[in-house]
Amino acid sequence: MKLKNILVDALFISVLFLAAYFRFFNLNQLPPSLFSDEVDAGYQALTFNRCQSDYFGHSLPIHFQSYSDWRTSLYIYSIAFSQRLTYNPDLAVRLPAAVFGLLSCVVFYFIIKTATKNRFYALLGFLTISLSPWLIHYSRAGFEVTGMIFCLLLSIFYWLKFNIYKQLKYLYTSLAFLAFTPYFYSTAKFLIPFILFGFIYFWRSTLPRMRLKSFIAAVIFLTVLMLPLAKDTLGGQSGFRFSYISIFSQPNLDKETNRLRYIDSLKDHQGEIGVTTSFESKLAHSRPQLVVQKFITNYLLSFSTDFLFVTGDANLRQGFTTHGYFFATEFFLIIIGLVVVFLTKRPLDYFFIFLLIIGPIPFALTRDSLSPHATRLIVLLPSFLYLIVNGQIFLIEKLKSIRFLLVLAIIVTILIQFTQFWHTYTYHYPQISARYWHTGMKEAVLEAVNTKRSHLYFSDKYEPFLPFYLYYTNYIPKNLSCSPAQTIIKDKQDFISGVVTDNQAHFGIIEWSKLIKNKQMLTQSIFIIPQSELLTVQDALGSQLNLNKVYTTPLKFQEQESFIIFTLQ
């Protein structure tokens, strides 16, 4: 027995090492670079460390105000902490995601161990989640959702402990981590009422009887934790983005409804004017019908086998195009795991199926994605992984005579498929995704700043440079304001539509033809543009101004934008 425990401990440490390696290896360069949202979060954290506020000056915010959105706070606070541990700006942004991803693997191990009371089965689950392409990818970039997954798994784990040991400390811990999930990622707040219902309903037969006083105390505890979020939601901050990406705010709903009704009228009233819309047509085509149709389409797309097993998200920041989020053999294990759920009828099994059913709802309520959205759908990951482990355990239990060979086959199969994924991820993925990760913008900013020119003009034709400038120059306003955004004002020059910082760095869309009338400001100015804009600049300037290239960012990957720094004379 002692030897067995030593073996299990050794295997646990081995899998933990694998999980850590595939999350921390070359973290600041794979994916190729920080994209704009990561950089923005990094600058928010820098500002918080200096001023205890976001860059708009809101102290200790529940939601950080950015230029395009209000951002959840806990991941930014995590970055602020990691910035105190490392001076590498890229690593500081991604380190919390890697830590949360690794800890999620460990918590999943303990969930399986608690559910099965078998450490070997828990180790299989540990290996499965540790080598999950979905979780690995999201653990390697500054995505807030890894924090949400970590808190969700901890909430489930402590809920199991509460039902086993009947101690209120586990209940409060479970509720606390559940309450933290929307502080990492906003869509979690839609799921919390469903998750609470699932906890109570599926464990109703084993749920400890609580005194009314204890129950009220638990409700108050959860309410207090959620109050700041509720305040921001009612104030509009946390719902800002959803208000314009929801299916209820689809543009041209009335126009599309009228178009469809007009097509209906052509059947019996071709060429007629002033035709009254029939009741059947009104019933078939209406705003509610279009909204429901979009919801159903989004919901069903969430379970697309292409999305899950073949290509992943069409957005290369969130998917790979050449590989899905699960391995091909895991499809069959998921099917077996589903069958097992209805054979065993355990509360945890039913809960994960319930989570799988409700998980797509937040994504289904949005309209800004033509394909499944991996970030909004990552809440499905724990359920799928649980089903995979269920399938593995079922096969091992049913085929006891070849148990050792079966376990070996499962492990070897996982490792072979993972090796292929990791090769694709490290060699091929950076080549095709660099443009999505805004590779080269950091280098362009740093080179431009090093020219020591009085005026830097950044063209936003490709992607706004402002967050990259703020973060990588560690921008502090000349007046030492704790509200940097207030010193970034509208640029009043007629040839640029954008903003300026301290009358030095200018960001926006440049009308190049108007520069000819402003030759006096060119001697101390330098311009930074994407390579794709060069022909436009040359055509606009003609022979009236000479373009002198100072620096061109090197191309490291096939699909990457290059940036040109130049002066005009």
C-alpha positions as CSV (number, residue, x, y, z in Angstrom):
1,M,0.0,0.0,0.0
2,K,2.8,2.4,0.8
3,L,4.5,1.6,-2.5
4,K,1.2,2.3,-4.3
5,N,0.8,5.7,-2.6
6,I,4.4,6.5,-3.6
7,L,3.6,5.6,-7.2
8,V,0.4,7.7,-7.2
9,D,2.3,10.7,-5.7
10,A,5.0,10.3,-8.3
11,L,2.4,10.2,-11.1
12,F,0.7,13.3,-9.7
13,I,3.9,15.2,-9.6
14,S,4.7,14.1,-13.2
15,V,1.4,15.2,-14.5
16,L,1.6,18.5,-12.6
17,F,5.0,19.1,-14.2
18,L,3.5,18.4,-17.6
19,A,0.6,20.8,-16.9
20,A,3.0,23.5,-15.8
21,Y,5.4,23.1,-18.7
22,F,2.8,23.4,-21.4
23,R,1.4,26.6,-19.7
24,F,4.6,28.4,-18.7
25,F,7.0,27.4,-21.5
26,N,7.9,30.4,-23.6
27,L,4.8,32.1,-22.3
28,N,5.5,35.7,-23.4
29,Q,6.2,34.6,-27.0
30,L,3.6,31.9,-27.6
31,P,1.1,33.1,-28.8
32,P,3.4,35.5,-30.7
33,S,2.7,38.7,-28.9
34,L,0.2,40.6,-26.7
35,F,-2.8,41.8,-28.6
36,S,-4.6,45.0,-27.8
37,D,-6.9,43.8,-25.1
38,E,-4.0,42.2,-23.2
39,V,-2.0,45.4,-23.5
40,D,-4.9,47.5,-22.3
41,A,-5.3,45.2,-19.3
42,G,-1.6,45.6,-18.6
43,Y,-1.8,49.4,-18.6
44,Q,-4.8,49.3,-16.4
45,A,-2.8,47.2,-13.9
46,L,0.2,49.6,-14.1
47,T,-2.1,52.5,-13.4
48,F,-3.7,50.7,-10.5
49,N,-0.3,49.9,-9.0
50,R,0.6,53.6,-9.1
51,C,-2.7,55.2,-8.3
52,Q,-5.1,52.5,-7.0
53,S,-7.5,53.4,-9.8
54,D,-8.2,52.7,-13.5
55,Y,-6.8,55.1,-16.1
56,F,-9.9,57.1,-16.0
57,G,-9.4,57.8,-12.3
58,H,-12.0,55.5,-10.7
59,S,-10.6,54.3,-7.4
60,L,-10.6,50.6,-6.5
61,P,-13.0,49.8,-9.4
62,I,-15.3,46.8,-9.7
63,H,-15.1,47.4,-13.4
64,F,-12.2,49.1,-15.0
65,Q,-13.2,51.7,-17.6
66,S,-11.3,51.3,-20.9
67,Y,-11.7,53.3,-24.1
68,S,-14.1,50.7,-25.7
69,D,-15.6,48.9,-22.8
70,W,-15.9,48.4,-19.0
71,R,-13.6,45.5,-18.0
72,T,-14.1,43.0,-15.1
73,S,-11.6,43.6,-12.3
74,L,-10.2,40.4,-10.8
75,Y,-7.9,39.5,-13.7
76,I,-6.6,43.1,-13.9
77,Y,-5.9,43.0,-10.1
78,S,-4.1,39.7,-10.7
79,I,-1.9,41.4,-13.4
80,A,-1.2,44.2,-10.9
81,F,0.1,41.6,-8.5
82,S,2.2,39.8,-11.1
83,Q,3.7,43.1,-12.2
84,R,5.2,43.3,-8.7
85,L,6.9,39.9,-9.3
86,T,8.3,40.5,-12.8
87,Y,9.5,43.5,-14.8
88,N,8.7,41.7,-18.1
89,P,5.6,43.5,-19.3
90,D,4.4,40.6,-21.5
91,L,5.0,37.9,-18.9
92,A,3.2,40.0,-16.3
93,V,0.0,40.1,-18.3
94,R,-0.1,36.3,-19.1
95,L,1.3,34.9,-15.9
96,P,-2.1,35.0,-14.0
97,A,-3.8,33.1,-16.8
98,A,-1.2,30.4,-16.7
99,V,-1.4,30.1,-12.9
100,F,-5.3,30.0,-13.0
101,G,-5.1,27.4,-15.8
102,L,-2.7,25.2,-13.8
103,L,-4.7,25.5,-10.6
104,S,-7.8,24.6,-12.5
105,C,-6.2,21.3,-13.5
106,V,-5.4,20.6,-9.8
107,V,-8.9,21.4,-8.7
108,F,-10.4,19.1,-11.4
109,Y,-8.2,16.3,-10.1
110,F,-9.7,16.7,-6.6
111,I,-13.2,16.9,-8.0
112,I,-12.7,13.5,-9.7
113,K,-11.0,12.1,-6.6
114,T,-13.8,13.2,-4.4
115,A,-16.5,11.8,-6.8
116,T,-14.9,8.5,-7.5
117,K,-12.8,8.0,-4.3
118,N,-10.1,6.6,-6.6
119,R,-6.8,8.4,-7.1
120,F,-5.9,6.6,-10.3
121,Y,-9.1,7.7,-11.9
122,A,-8.4,11.2,-10.6
123,L,-5.0,11.1,-12.2
124,L,-6.6,10.2,-15.6
125,G,-8.8,13.2,-15.2
126,F,-5.8,15.3,-14.2
127,L,-3.9,14.2,-17.4
128,T,-6.9,14.8,-19.6
129,I,-7.5,18.4,-18.4
130,S,-3.8,19.2,-18.3
131,L,-3.4,18.3,-22.0
132,S,-6.6,20.0,-23.1
133,P,-5.9,22.2,-26.1
134,W,-8.8,24.5,-25.1
135,L,-7.5,25.2,-21.6
136,I,-3.8,25.3,-22.6
137,H,-4.5,28.0,-25.2
138,Y,-6.5,30.1,-22.8
139,S,-3.9,29.6,-20.1
140,R,-1.3,31.1,-22.4
141,A,-2.8,34.5,-23.1
142,G,-4.3,37.3,-21.0
143,F,-7.8,35.9,-21.1
144,E,-9.9,36.5,-18.0
145,V,-11.9,33.3,-18.4
146,T,-9.2,31.0,-16.9
147,G,-9.9,32.8,-13.6
148,M,-13.6,32.2,-14.0
149,I,-13.0,28.5,-14.7
150,F,-10.8,28.2,-11.7
151,C,-13.4,29.7,-9.4
152,L,-16.2,27.7,-10.9
153,L,-14.4,24.4,-10.4
154,L,-13.5,25.4,-6.8
155,S,-17.2,26.2,-6.2
156,I,-18.2,22.8,-7.4
157,F,-15.4,21.1,-5.4
158,Y,-16.4,22.8,-2.1
159,W,-20.1,22.1,-2.8
160,L,-19.2,18.4,-3.0
161,K,-17.3,18.7,0.3
162,F,-20.3,20.5,1.9
163,N,-22.6,17.6,0.9
164,I,-20.2,15.0,2.2
165,Y,-19.1,16.6,5.5
166,K,-22.1,18.8,6.2
167,Q,-19.9,21.7,7.4
168,L,-21.0,25.3,6.8
169,K,-17.4,26.4,6.1
170,Y,-17.5,24.4,2.8
171,L,-20.9,26.0,1.9
172,Y,-19.5,29.5,2.4
173,T,-16.4,28.7,0.5
174,S,-18.4,27.3,-2.4
175,L,-20.6,30.3,-2.5
176,A,-17.7,32.7,-2.3
177,F,-15.9,31.2,-5.3
178,L,-19.2,31.1,-7.3
179,A,-19.7,34.8,-6.5
180,F,-16.2,35.6,-7.8
181,T,-16.8,34.1,-11.2
182,P,-18.5,37.2,-12.8
183,Y,-15.7,39.4,-11.3
184,F,-13.5,37.6,-13.8
185,Y,-15.8,37.3,-16.8
186,S,-19.1,39.1,-17.1
187,T,-21.2,36.3,-18.7
188,A,-20.9,34.2,-15.6
189,K,-23.5,36.4,-13.9
190,F,-26.1,35.0,-16.3
191,L,-25.2,31.5,-15.1
192,I,-25.1,32.0,-11.3
193,P,-28.9,31.6,-10.7
194,F,-28.9,28.4,-12.8
195,I,-25.8,27.0,-11.0
196,L,-27.4,27.7,-7.6
197,F,-30.6,26.0,-8.8
198,G,-28.5,23.0,-10.0
199,F,-26.7,22.7,-6.7
200,I,-29.9,22.6,-4.7
201,Y,-31.9,20.5,-7.1
202,F,-29.4,17.7,-8.0
203,W,-28.2,17.3,-4.4
204,R,-31.7,17.7,-2.8
205,S,-31.6,14.1,-1.4
206,T,-28.2,14.6,0.3
207,L,-28.4,18.3,1.1
208,P,-27.8,18.8,4.8
209,R,-30.8,20.2,6.6
210,M,-30.1,23.8,7.6
211,R,-31.6,25.9,10.3
212,L,-33.5,28.9,9.0
213,K,-30.9,31.1,10.7
214,S,-28.0,29.4,8.8
215,F,-29.9,29.5,5.5
216,I,-30.6,33.2,5.8
217,A,-26.9,33.8,6.8
218,A,-25.8,32.0,3.7
219,V,-28.1,34.0,1.5
220,I,-26.9,37.3,3.1
221,F,-23.3,36.2,2.6
222,L,-23.8,35.6,-1.1
223,T,-25.8,38.8,-1.5
224,V,-23.1,40.9,0.1
225,L,-20.5,39.4,-2.2
226,M,-22.6,40.2,-5.3
227,L,-23.7,43.7,-4.2
228,P,-20.8,45.6,-5.8
229,L,-21.5,43.7,-9.1
230,A,-25.2,44.5,-8.8
231,K,-24.5,48.1,-8.2
232,D,-22.3,48.3,-11.3
233,T,-24.9,46.4,-13.4
234,L,-27.6,48.8,-12.4
235,G,-25.3,51.7,-13.1
236,G,-24.7,50.4,-16.6
237,Q,-21.0,49.6,-16.4
238,S,-21.1,45.8,-16.4
239,G,-23.8,45.7,-19.0
240,F,-22.3,48.2,-21.3
241,R,-20.9,45.8,-23.9
242,F,-23.8,43.4,-23.7
243,S,-26.2,46.3,-24.5
244,Y,-24.8,46.6,-28.0
245,I,-23.8,43.0,-28.8
246,S,-27.1,41.3,-27.6
247,I,-29.5,39.7,-30.1
248,F,-32.1,42.2,-28.9
249,S,-30.1,45.1,-30.3
250,Q,-29.6,43.7,-33.8
251,P,-29.6,46.5,-36.4
252,N,-32.2,46.4,-39.2
253,L,-34.6,44.0,-37.5
254,D,-37.5,46.0,-38.8
255,K,-36.0,46.3,-42.2
256,E,-35.4,42.5,-42.4
257,T,-38.9,41.8,-41.2
258,N,-40.4,44.0,-43.8
259,R,-38.2,42.4,-46.5
260,L,-39.4,38.9,-45.6
261,R,-43.0,40.0,-45.5
262,Y,-42.6,41.6,-48.9
263,I,-41.3,38.4,-50.3
264,D,-44.4,36.6,-48.9
265,S,-46.6,39.2,-50.7
266,L,-45.1,38.4,-54.1
267,K,-46.8,35.0,-54.2
268,D,-50.4,36.4,-54.6
269,H,-49.8,40.1,-55.1
270,Q,-47.1,40.4,-57.7
271,G,-46.6,44.1,-58.7
272,E,-49.5,45.4,-56.5
273,I,-49.0,48.5,-54.2
274,G,-50.4,49.0,-50.7
275,V,-50.9,45.3,-50.0
276,T,-52.0,44.5,-46.4
277,T,-49.7,42.1,-44.7
278,S,-51.4,38.8,-44.0
279,F,-51.8,37.4,-40.5
280,E,-49.7,34.3,-41.6
281,S,-46.9,36.6,-42.8
282,K,-47.0,38.6,-39.6
283,L,-46.8,35.4,-37.6
284,A,-43.9,34.0,-39.7
285,H,-41.8,37.1,-39.8
286,S,-41.5,39.5,-36.8
287,R,-38.9,41.0,-34.6
288,P,-39.4,38.3,-31.9
289,Q,-39.2,35.6,-34.5
290,L,-35.8,36.9,-35.8
291,V,-34.4,37.2,-32.3
292,V,-35.5,33.6,-31.4
293,Q,-34.1,32.3,-34.6
294,K,-30.7,33.9,-33.9
295,F,-30.7,32.5,-30.4
296,I,-31.5,29.0,-31.5
297,T,-28.8,29.2,-34.3
298,N,-26.2,30.4,-31.8
299,Y,-27.2,27.7,-29.3
300,L,-26.9,24.9,-31.7
301,L,-23.6,26.1,-33.2
302,S,-22.2,25.8,-29.7
303,F,-22.2,22.0,-30.1
304,S,-20.9,22.0,-33.7
305,T,-18.4,19.1,-34.1
306,D,-16.4,21.2,-36.5
307,F,-16.0,23.8,-33.8
308,L,-15.2,21.3,-31.0
309,F,-13.1,18.7,-32.8
310,V,-11.9,20.0,-36.2
311,T,-11.2,23.7,-36.6
312,G,-12.1,25.6,-33.4
313,D,-13.1,29.3,-33.4
314,A,-12.7,31.1,-36.8
315,N,-11.0,33.9,-34.9
316,L,-7.4,33.0,-34.8
317,R,-6.9,34.5,-31.4
318,Q,-9.4,32.0,-30.0
319,G,-8.9,29.1,-32.4
320,F,-6.4,27.2,-34.5
321,T,-8.3,26.5,-37.8
322,T,-6.3,23.3,-38.2
323,H,-7.2,21.7,-34.8
324,G,-10.3,21.6,-32.6
325,Y,-10.5,21.9,-28.8
326,F,-10.7,18.2,-28.2
327,F,-9.0,15.2,-29.7
328,A,-10.8,13.0,-32.2
329,T,-10.9,10.0,-29.9
330,E,-12.5,12.1,-27.1
331,F,-15.7,12.4,-29.2
332,F,-16.4,8.7,-28.6
333,L,-15.5,9.0,-24.9
334,I,-18.0,11.9,-24.6
335,I,-20.7,9.7,-26.1
336,I,-19.9,6.9,-23.7
337,G,-19.7,9.4,-20.8
338,L,-23.2,10.7,-21.7
339,V,-24.6,7.1,-21.6
340,V,-22.9,6.6,-18.2
341,V,-24.7,9.6,-16.7
342,F,-28.1,8.1,-17.3
343,L,-26.9,4.7,-16.0
344,T,-25.3,5.9,-12.7
345,K,-27.7,8.8,-11.9
346,R,-25.2,10.6,-9.7
347,P,-25.9,14.2,-8.7
348,L,-22.5,15.4,-10.0
349,D,-23.1,13.7,-13.4
350,Y,-26.5,15.4,-13.7
351,F,-25.0,18.7,-12.7
352,F,-22.3,18.7,-15.4
353,I,-25.0,17.8,-18.0
354,F,-27.1,20.7,-16.7
355,L,-24.0,23.0,-17.0
356,L,-23.5,21.7,-20.5
357,I,-27.1,22.7,-21.4
358,I,-27.1,26.1,-19.8
359,G,-23.5,27.0,-20.8
360,P,-24.2,28.2,-24.3
361,I,-27.0,30.7,-23.2
362,P,-24.7,33.7,-22.8
363,F,-23.2,33.2,-26.2
364,A,-26.6,32.5,-27.7
365,L,-27.8,35.9,-26.6
366,T,-25.1,37.7,-28.6
367,R,-25.1,38.8,-32.2
368,D,-21.5,39.8,-33.0
369,S,-20.1,36.4,-33.9
370,L,-20.8,34.5,-37.1
371,S,-19.3,31.3,-35.7
372,P,-19.1,29.7,-32.2
373,H,-17.1,32.0,-29.8
374,A,-14.6,29.9,-27.8
375,T,-14.2,32.5,-25.0
376,R,-17.9,32.8,-24.3
377,L,-18.3,29.0,-24.6
378,I,-15.3,27.9,-22.4
379,V,-17.7,27.3,-19.6
380,L,-18.7,24.1,-21.4
381,L,-15.1,22.7,-21.0
382,P,-15.5,21.3,-17.5
383,S,-18.6,19.3,-18.5
384,F,-17.0,17.9,-21.6
385,L,-13.9,16.9,-19.7
386,Y,-16.0,15.3,-17.0
387,L,-17.8,13.2,-19.7
388,I,-14.5,12.2,-21.2
389,V,-13.2,11.0,-17.8
390,N,-16.6,9.2,-17.3
391,G,-16.1,7.4,-20.5
392,Q,-12.5,6.4,-19.6
393,I,-13.6,5.1,-16.2
394,F,-16.5,3.1,-17.7
395,L,-14.3,1.3,-20.2
396,I,-11.8,0.5,-17.5
397,E,-14.5,-0.8,-15.2
398,K,-16.2,-2.9,-17.9
399,L,-13.0,-4.4,-19.3
400,K,-11.3,-5.4,-16.1
401,S,-9.4,-8.3,-17.6
402,I,-7.4,-5.9,-19.8
403,R,-7.5,-3.0,-17.4
404,F,-3.7,-2.3,-17.4
405,L,-3.5,-2.5,-21.2
406,L,-6.6,-0.2,-21.5
407,V,-5.2,2.4,-19.2
408,L,-1.9,2.3,-21.1
409,A,-3.8,2.6,-24.4
410,I,-5.7,5.6,-23.2
411,I,-2.6,7.4,-22.0
412,V,-0.6,6.6,-25.2
413,T,-3.5,7.7,-27.4
414,I,-3.8,11.0,-25.5
415,L,-0.1,11.6,-25.7
416,I,0.1,10.9,-29.5
417,Q,-2.8,13.2,-30.3
418,F,-1.4,15.9,-27.9
419,T,2.1,15.7,-29.6
420,Q,0.5,16.4,-32.9
421,F,-1.4,19.3,-31.4
422,W,1.6,20.8,-29.7
423,H,3.6,20.6,-32.9
424,T,0.9,22.5,-34.7
425,Y,0.5,25.0,-31.9
426,T,4.2,25.8,-31.6
427,Y,5.3,25.7,-35.3
428,H,2.3,26.4,-37.5
429,Y,-0.1,28.4,-35.3
430,P,2.2,31.4,-34.8
431,Q,2.8,31.6,-38.6
432,I,-0.9,32.0,-39.4
433,S,-2.1,33.9,-36.3
434,A,0.5,36.7,-35.9
435,R,-1.7,39.3,-37.5
436,Y,-4.5,38.5,-35.0
437,W,-2.0,39.0,-32.2
438,H,-0.9,42.4,-33.5
439,T,2.7,41.3,-33.8
440,G,5.1,44.1,-34.5
441,M,3.2,46.9,-32.9
442,K,5.2,46.7,-29.7
443,E,8.5,46.9,-31.7
444,A,7.2,49.8,-33.8
445,V,6.3,51.8,-30.7
446,L,9.6,51.3,-29.0
447,E,11.6,52.1,-32.1
448,A,9.6,55.3,-32.7
449,V,10.1,56.5,-29.1
450,N,13.8,55.9,-29.5
451,T,14.0,58.4,-32.3
452,K,13.6,61.2,-29.8
453,R,11.5,63.2,-32.2
454,S,9.2,65.9,-30.7
455,H,6.1,64.5,-32.5
456,L,5.2,60.9,-33.2
457,Y,2.3,60.2,-35.5
458,F,0.9,56.7,-35.3
459,S,-1.6,55.7,-38.0
460,D,-4.5,53.6,-36.7
461,K,-5.3,52.2,-40.1
462,Y,-4.4,48.7,-39.0
463,E,-5.1,48.8,-35.3
464,P,-5.1,51.6,-32.7
465,F,-1.5,52.1,-31.4
466,L,-2.6,54.0,-28.2
467,P,-2.7,51.1,-25.8
468,F,0.6,49.8,-27.0
469,Y,2.2,53.2,-26.5
470,L,0.7,53.6,-23.0
471,Y,1.8,50.2,-21.8
472,Y,5.2,49.8,-23.4
473,T,6.4,53.3,-22.6
474,N,5.0,53.0,-19.1
475,Y,3.2,56.3,-19.8
476,I,2.8,58.7,-16.9
477,P,1.2,62.1,-17.7
478,K,3.6,65.1,-17.4
479,N,1.3,66.5,-14.7
480,L,1.6,63.2,-12.8
481,S,-2.1,62.8,-12.9
482,C,-3.7,59.6,-11.6
483,S,-6.2,59.8,-14.5
484,P,-4.0,59.3,-17.6
485,A,-7.1,59.2,-19.9
486,Q,-7.9,62.8,-19.0
487,T,-4.6,64.0,-20.5
488,I,-5.3,62.1,-23.8
489,I,-7.3,64.7,-25.7
490,K,-8.7,65.2,-29.2
491,D,-6.1,66.2,-31.7
492,K,-7.1,69.5,-33.2
493,Q,-4.7,69.4,-36.3
494,D,-6.7,69.2,-39.5
495,F,-4.7,66.3,-41.1
496,I,-5.4,63.8,-38.3
497,S,-8.6,62.5,-36.8
498,G,-7.7,61.1,-33.4
499,V,-6.1,61.9,-30.0
500,V,-2.8,63.3,-28.7
501,T,-0.9,62.8,-25.5
502,D,1.1,65.7,-24.0
503,N,1.3,67.3,-27.4
504,Q,3.8,64.7,-28.4
505,A,2.3,61.3,-29.4
506,H,-0.5,61.5,-31.9
507,F,-2.9,58.6,-32.8
508,G,-5.6,58.4,-35.4
509,I,-6.4,58.3,-39.1
510,I,-4.1,60.6,-41.1
511,E,-5.2,62.5,-44.2
512,W,-1.9,62.4,-46.0
513,S,-2.8,64.9,-48.7
514,K,-3.3,67.6,-46.1
515,L,0.3,67.2,-44.8
516,I,1.5,69.1,-47.8
517,K,0.0,72.3,-46.3
518,N,1.7,71.7,-43.0
519,K,5.4,71.3,-44.1
520,Q,6.6,73.5,-41.2
521,M,5.8,70.7,-38.6
522,L,7.6,67.9,-40.5
523,T,11.2,68.6,-39.3
524,Q,10.6,67.3,-35.8
525,S,8.0,64.7,-36.7
526,I,8.1,61.0,-37.4
527,F,5.4,58.7,-38.8
528,I,4.5,55.1,-38.1
529,I,2.2,53.3,-40.5
530,P,1.4,49.7,-41.4
531,Q,3.0,48.4,-44.5
532,S,-0.4,48.0,-46.1
533,E,-0.9,51.8,-46.0
534,L,2.4,52.7,-47.7
535,L,1.0,52.9,-51.3
536,T,-1.8,55.1,-50.0
537,V,0.7,57.5,-48.5
538,Q,2.9,57.6,-51.6
539,D,0.0,58.3,-53.9
540,A,-1.3,61.1,-51.6
541,L,2.0,62.8,-51.3
542,G,3.1,62.4,-54.9
543,S,6.4,64.1,-55.6
544,Q,5.8,67.0,-53.2
545,L,7.3,65.4,-50.2
546,N,10.1,62.8,-49.9
547,L,9.5,59.7,-47.7
548,N,12.6,58.6,-45.9
549,K,12.4,55.2,-44.2
550,V,14.0,55.1,-40.7
551,Y,13.0,51.6,-39.6
552,T,10.8,48.6,-40.8
553,T,9.8,46.0,-38.2
554,P,11.1,42.6,-39.2
555,L,8.7,39.9,-40.4
556,K,9.0,36.9,-38.2
557,F,5.9,35.1,-39.4
558,Q,4.1,34.4,-42.6
559,E,0.8,36.2,-41.7
560,Q,2.1,39.3,-40.1
561,E,1.8,43.0,-40.6
562,S,5.0,45.0,-41.0
563,F,5.3,48.6,-39.7
564,I,7.3,51.4,-41.3
565,I,8.8,54.4,-39.5
566,F,9.6,57.3,-41.7
567,T,10.2,61.0,-41.9
568,L,9.0,63.4,-44.6
569,Q,10.9,66.3,-46.2
